[in-house]
Amino acid sequence: MIKNIIKYGIISGVIVAALMLLTKQVTNFDTDFAYGEILGYSTMIVAFSMIFIGIKKFRDSQTDGKATFVQSLVIGLGISVIATLFYSFTWGFIDGFSGGEFIEQYTTTTLTSLKESGATAEKIAETEKEMAYYKEMYQNPVSKLLITSVEILPVGILVSLISSLIFWIRDKKTV
């Protein structure tokens, strides 16, 4: 089980890191963050396809084609954690290499968008305060790692749950 988690976790991590680097080149911190989010979450789904494959390979090679829901979930979560580490460290490298300009551009874009939408002065002031807090947190590498992990890990957990359920339901039908 551990071997599968490590193997497919690394494959998933390399995919998500490579696609992040490619996305960085395509968008170059374009101020259209919605486009970047769509592209980013799409690459996560592609990378997390390794969860399904990792569970399937485990079932086929080590448990005669069947695994419990918990076994499948543990494999999926393990793969997710490894891929999350690749993602978070890659983002830290990209952001550090670019001089940390992301948080500045994100703050500017968020506030400009809010002002253009006709938000109240109170809402703008509240958002400025929140963004100042995030900027401060982003200066700490551990905080940045945790913030970045929160972007991808829930996707991995969801894919792990769905994959585990698919195999669990399939096993129940063949009993």
N, C-alpha and C positions, 0 to 999 in steps of 0.2 A: 504494500500500500504506500509506504513512504517513498519508495523508488518512483512510483507513478506520480505522486504528488510533486516530487522534485522535478522529474522530467517534464511533465506537462505544465508545471508552474513556470519553469524557466522558458519553455517554448512560448507560453502565453505572455510572459514578461517581455521577452525579446520582441514579440509581435507588437505589443502595445507601446513599447519604447520606440521601436523603429517607426511605427505609424505616427507617434507623437512628434518625432523629429521631422518626419515628412510633412506633417500638418503645420509645424512651425515654419517650414520653408514655403509652404503654399500660402499661408495667411500672414506670416511675418508680423504677428501681433496686430493684424488688421483690427480696426475699431469696430467691426461688425462681429461682436462677441456671440450673437445668436448663431451665426454661421459656424463659428469655431466650436460652439457647444454641440451642435448637431454633428459636425465632423468628429469631434472628440468622443462623444458617446457612441457613435457608430463604430469607431475603431475599437472601443472597449468591447462591444458586442462581438466583433470579429475575433479579437484576442481571446475572449472568454468562451469561444466555441471549443477551445481546448478542454474545458471542464467536461463537456459532454463526451468528448473523445477519450479523455483520461478515465472517466468512470467506465465507459464501454470497454476500454482495453483492460482495466482491472477485472471487470466482470468476466470477460472472455478468457483471460489468461490465469486468473487465480481463484475464481469461485464457480467454475463450471457454468458460466452464463447468468448467474444470479448473485445479487448483493443486497444487503438490507438497505433500507432507506438511510439509516444512520451511517453505514459505511460509505454510501454514495455521497452523502452530505459532507462527511469529513474530508473525502477526497476533493470535492468541489470547493470547500472552504479553504483547504490547504493550498490548492492551486490559486485561488483568489488572493490569498495573503501574499504569496510569492510574486504574483503579477502586480499587486498593489505596491510592493516594495520597488520593483523595477520602475513602475510608473512614477512613483513619488520621487525617487532619486534622479530619474531622468528629468523630471520637471525642475527639480532643484538645480541640476546642472544647466539646463536651458535658461532658467531665470537668472542664475548667477552669471552665466556667460554673457547674457544680454544686459547686464548691469542692473537687474532688478526693475526694469522699466514696465513690466506687466502691471503691477499694482497701481502705478501712477496712471497708466493709460486706462485701466479699468475704472479707477476712481473718476477720472475726468469724463469718460464716456458715460458712466452712470449718472453723474450729476448733470451733465449737459442734457442727457435724455430726459431726466426728471424735470428740468427747467423748461424744456421745449414742450413737454406734455401739459404744462400749466399747473404743476403741483403747487401747493401752498408753500409759503415761506417757512412755515413750521415743519412741514414734511421735508423740505430741502435741508433745513438746519439739522433735523434728526438724522437724515441720511449722511450728511457731512460728518456728523459726530460718529456714526457707525463706521464710515469709511476710514476715518482717522484711527479708530480702534483696530480695524483690520490691517491697516498699514503698519501700525506698531507691532501687531502680532506677527506679521509677515517678515519682520526683521529678525525674528528668532528662528533659526533653522529647524528646531524641533517643532515649533508651532506650524511652520510652513509645511513640514512633512505631514503633520497630522491633518491640517486643512486639506492638503492635496489628497491624502488617503481617503478622506470622507467623500471625495468626488467619485472615486472608482470602486471602493469596497462595497457599497450597497448594490452596485450593478453585479458584482461577483457573487454576492450573497443571493441575489434574486436568481441569477442564472444557475447557481448551485441548487437552490430549492426546486426550480423548474425541472432541471435535469434529473435530480433525484426522484422527483414525483413521477416523471415520465417512465423511468426504469422501474420504479416501485409498482406503478399501475400495470405496466407491461408484464411484470412478474406475477401479479395477482391474476391476470387474465390467463396465464399459461399454467396455473396450478390446477 
